[in-house]
Amino acid sequence: MFLRLSVLLFALVLLTSCALPPDSPRFQPSGNLPRHDQANFDQYVRDTRAWIADNRSFISDDHPREIQLNAPFEQRPDTSATRGILFVHGLGSSPWYFSDVASAMAKDGWLVRSILLPGHGTRPADLMLPDNNDWEDTLAHHASLLAEDVDELWLGGLATTMLTGCCCFPQAFIQIASIFSSPQPFPIFGTGSISMTRTISSRISRCRRVGPRSIIAR
């Protein structure tokens, strides 16, 4: 009898503790979401880095490094680019996930951009702030900006964000995770990932810009 009562009391205490968020800044949402509708990508990167610096619950003393690993970025080729790809990270991830692939693709002549989805990059509680419209608007805006700079627009993403990409551009989005399961072996990191670039190129639908916010499959 005493054992059963002890188990019941322990379960009640455990459930009560789960109902209350820990007393930590990581579980207190920020006051707002960052803007994503800047007129150019450089301004978007600067604004987002500043927002991360002001709102992130840092987990180390190396704040610049944490900001770098969570901020959007762009990599340009040495020559003028005709092809561009916009990467969208997965749930709970960051733009940095694509840094090695981006370096390889830039060397292959691509203009590469990786964006930060609203709710990411600062603290877990901020994922309560956005909804699917925020993600779709962010992707659509930056796809439009990239389309202004290239002749071919390509999109790539992971897992949950594939759904966002498919909603915005159903014929232009590829789930990068499916490439990782390819029977063809290739390294994921370093310059050797240029072979991944060719794999991506052979699997995704090419698109061309036909207007400021209009993109159709080729």
Secondary structure as GFF3:
##gff-version 3
##sequence-region A 1 218
A	DSSP	alpha_helix	2	19	.	.	.	ID=ss1
A	DSSP	three_ten_helix	25	27	.	.	.	ID=ss2
A	DSSP	alpha_helix	41	55	.	.	.	ID=ss3
A	DSSP	alpha_helix	63	70	.	.	.	ID=ss4
A	DSSP	beta_strand	73	75	.	.	.	ID=ss5
A	DSSP	beta_strand	83	88	.	.	.	ID=ss6
A	DSSP	three_ten_helix	95	98	.	.	.	ID=ss7
A	DSSP	alpha_helix	99	107	.	.	.	ID=ss8
A	DSSP	beta_strand	110	115	.	.	.	ID=ss9
A	DSSP	three_ten_helix	124	128	.	.	.	ID=ss10
A	DSSP	alpha_helix	132	147	.	.	.	ID=ss11
A	DSSP	beta_strand	152	157	.	.	.	ID=ss12
A	DSSP	alpha_helix	159	168	.	.	.	ID=ss13
A	DSSP	beta_strand	173	175	.	.	.	ID=ss14
A	DSSP	alpha_helix	176	180	.	.	.	ID=ss15
A	DSSP	three_ten_helix	191	193	.	.	.	ID=ss16
A	DSSP	alpha_helix	194	203	.	.	.	ID=ss17
A	DSSP	beta_strand	207	211	.	.	.	ID=ss18
A	DSSP	beta_strand	214	217	.	.	.	ID=ss19
###
